Amino acid sequence: MHCDPTPFEPFRFRGIDLHVKRDDLIHPLLSGNKYRKLFSRLHTDPGAIDTLVSYGGVQSNAMLSIAALCHEKGWRFEYTAKTVPEHLKANPYGNYAQALDLGMYLVEVPPRSYDAALSDLRESYGMRADKTLLVPQGGADPAARIGVEALADEIRAWMKDKGIDRLTVATPSGTGTTAAYLAASLPECHVVTVAAVGGPTYLKTQISALLPVPKNLRILPTRFRFAAPYPELLNVYEALKTAGIEFDLVYATVMWMALLEYRDTIKGALLYVHSGGVGGNESMLARYARL
Ligand SMILES: *Cc1c(COP(=O)(O)O)cnc(C)c1O
């Protein structure tokens, strides 16, 4: 199982010299770390499954990636989310519109019964005898490891080629699945991340459900609330774009703010793994425009 390695590009931003691993270019819809996390599913025989079930936010990058995967494989995709806001339903845009176009079957539940609906989902899944696969929110499951290891192998080959022996790899975290498996697969490197969702304690709990939190994983502090609009984040997004690479507004901007703040504490060469998700910018930019 392999795919063509994505490029390593030199990048300079506000006085930091680094390289960017362009995982955003890996696939038009399954972008960045979602491709890595769903890698083993991409190599699953189409006949092995008929339905894939997942849940989460209605503009999530994982949702779009899974929709693209199911579209390619001919699998039915059932996605449970909280009731879609009226304005979005009336004028679909962003990941939501694209996922519906790819055939996603959306199961809307009122916010107050969302948690109960997820418990039901897990329980009924355990009893289903048909060929259904449940992918937890954000693709946070042990099956994600193999694809992240392939990314680690590309990084190791690049280090050897460039003669780099001291490397810090930066990538933002939601569930922490990518950063943690990356750190575990690259024990010779340091991995720095930010807890974009819910803070460091929540992040460590999420990771611990999959593997022991790696010693070489460092969580940099951040003060931004998840997916909330902040002028500083929009500003860094625009500056990065001007510098030559578009990043996502929700995760990458928070990682970059932390890198700028903690750059002096990072020794050796720096590699930023682009985690994709640029497709989600349409809906975030619309929110910024409404402010
Ligand atoms: C999903 C996502 C993340 C978070 O990945 P985890 O493996 O859940 O930590 C980071 N960046 C972007 C752009 C994403 O879409």
The ligand as a Gaussian input file, in Angstrom:
#p B3LYP/6-31G(d) Opt

LIG

0 1
 C       -9.071000      17.026000      11.058000
 C       -8.014000      18.056000      11.021000
 C       -7.011000      18.145000      11.997000
 C       -7.014000      17.285000      13.250000
 O       -6.493000      16.003000      13.059000
 P       -6.468000      14.959000      14.266000
 O       -5.804000      13.761000      13.721000
 O       -7.903000      14.693000      14.635000
 O       -5.746000      15.582000      15.401000
 C       -6.005000      19.071000      11.829000
 N       -5.994000      19.904000      10.752000
 C       -6.957000      19.870000       9.818000
 C       -6.907000      20.831000       8.699000
 C       -7.998000      18.946000       9.914000
 O       -8.964000      18.924000       8.975000

